[in-house]
């Protein structure tokens, strides 16, 4: 443990930020998996809603600096492309 009070507070803050960031990244992964599962199942009813939630979650993470904006755009683009192709064939 640090000897200096402000450094001890920094350690606590960085731990809280790390937990918050990991939770946001996990939320992104969960929504992406759910959306991909719906796309492969060709569930046309739930894909648009899941896609919207996933895009919103990814955008929020990018806005907060948890993931890079280009990474967010890439994830959304790939999901949209898969969804469009799946719904087109279905």
C-alpha positions in Angstrom: 0.0 0.0 0.0 1.3 3.5 -0.8 2.6 5.7 2.0 1.2 8.9 0.5 -2.5 9.6 1.0 -3.1 11.1 -2.4 -1.4 8.1 -4.1 -3.6 5.7 -2.0 -6.7 7.6 -3.3 -5.3 7.3 -6.8 -5.0 3.5 -6.4 -8.7 3.3 -5.3 -9.8 5.5 -8.2 -7.9 3.5 -10.7 -9.4 0.3 -9.4 -12.9 1.7 -9.6 -12.2 2.9 -13.2 -10.8 -0.5 -14.2 -13.9 -2.3 -12.8 -16.2 0.1 -14.6 -14.3 -0.3 -17.9 -14.2 -4.1 -17.6 -18.0 -4.1 -17.0 -18.6 -1.9 -20.0 -16.4 -4.1 -22.2 -18.2 -7.2 -20.9 -21.5 -5.6 -21.7 -20.4 -4.9 -25.3 -19.2 -8.5 -25.7 -22.5 -9.9 -24.3 -24.6 -7.7 -26.7 -22.5 -8.6 -29.7 -22.8 -12.3 -28.9 -26.6 -12.0 -28.5 -26.9 -10.1 -31.7 -24.7 -12.6 -33.6 -26.8 -15.5 -32.2 -30.0 -13.8 -33.4 -28.4 -13.2 -36.8 -27.4 -16.8 -37.3 -30.8 -17.9 -36.1 -32.3 -15.6 -38.7 -34.6 -14.2 -36.1 -35.9 -11.1 -38.1 -38.1 -9.9 -35.2 -35.3 -9.5 -32.6 -32.3 -8.5 -34.7 -33.2 -4.8 -35.2 -33.8 -4.3 -31.5 -30.6 -6.1 -30.5 -28.7 -4.3 -33.1 -29.9 -1.0 -31.8 -29.0 -1.9 -28.2 -25.6 -3.1 -29.3 -24.8 0.0 -31.3 -25.9 2.2 -28.3 -23.7 0.3 -25.9 -20.7 0.5 -28.2 -21.2 4.2 -28.8 -21.4 4.9 -25.1 -18.2 3.0 -24.5 -16.5 4.9 -27.3 -17.8 8.3 -26.0 -16.4 7.5 -22.5 -13.0 6.5 -23.9 -13.4 2.8 -22.9 -12.8 1.7 -26.5 -11.3 3.6 -29.4 -13.9 5.3 -31.7 -12.5 3.5 -34.7 -12.9 0.2 -32.9 -16.5 1.1 -32.1 -17.2 2.0 -35.8 -15.5 -1.3 -36.9 -17.6 -3.4 -34.5 -20.9 -1.7 -35.5 -20.0 -1.9 -39.2 -19.3 -5.7 -39.1 -22.5 -6.4 -37.2 -24.6 -4.3 -39.6 -23.0 -6.1 -42.6 -23.8 -9.5 -41.1 -27.3 -8.5 -40.2 -28.0 -7.1 -43.6 -26.7 -10.2 -45.4 -28.6 -12.5 -43.1 -31.9 -10.6 -43.4 -31.4 -10.3 -47.2 -31.1 -14.1 -47.6 -34.0 -14.8 -45.1 
